[in-house]
Amino acid sequence: MKKIYGLEDWVLDTNVKNNSRFVNVRIMFQYPYPDQKVLIDLKPKERLKKIGDGFKDTLKRLTDLNWFDYSELVGTKKRPTGIKAKVKYRVLSKLDKLDLIGSVWIESVEHATKIEIEDKMPDKFFCVKMTVVIEVEGLSHKKQDIEKRLVLIKAQSADDAYQKLEEQKEAFIKPYLNSDGHFVRWRIDSFDDCFETDINSIKDLNKSDGVEVYSQLKSRKNKTGTIWNGRF
């Protein structure tokens, strides 16, 4: 079941038939307008209303199936993006096949034991931006040669990424002889930023559309005064 998440975390009591088993779930609706071009000719407030009406239509169509009663809305009355409900176990397979549904998240299962998972943060890939100073033995300049370097590192958090690189500073600074016989070293001067990527494994680097490894939002002067008309 592709849309059902978290069911694998529960071991079912085989002495209880699934027809007698209930599951507490959070059901998230499919976005009503995946092709957003249908919203182009509407004013911004009209777009928001149309999207809200689309979600409300999804709620009505789902409840009209009479598969269960829901206990709580997810989102707002104007824009219900999902519901929380108690459903029969056999209803899960029906929800999985329903185009109205984006995902179903298991919160608890009757007559089942939840598998205890070690509470450990999984490693992620972080991109650390650093400034490296290039220093040549005996030479003094008013301006230093520097390098802005981006390093991809596997860590549990941004702080962990910084710490791992901090521990490598001494090894990184090891000098070498240049062609003139002077010692040269590349010294990490500062860690300037850390960006958490969406890379989950090395295999992601083989994606045909590439992967984002670093991003930094800035503002700049609009020299041409260009205003986008919202057409695409």
Protein Blocks (a to p, Z undefined) as FASTA:
>chain_A
ZZbghjlmpccdfkbcfklpccddddddddfblblmlmmmpcfklmmmmmmmmmmmmmmm
mmmnopaccfbdehjfklccbdcddddfklmmmmmmpmkbmbdcdfbdchiacddddddd
dddddddddddddddehiacfbdcddddddddddfbfklmmmmmmmmmmmmmpccddfko
pacddddfbdfbdcddfbfbfklmmpfnbpafbdcddddddfkopacehiZZ
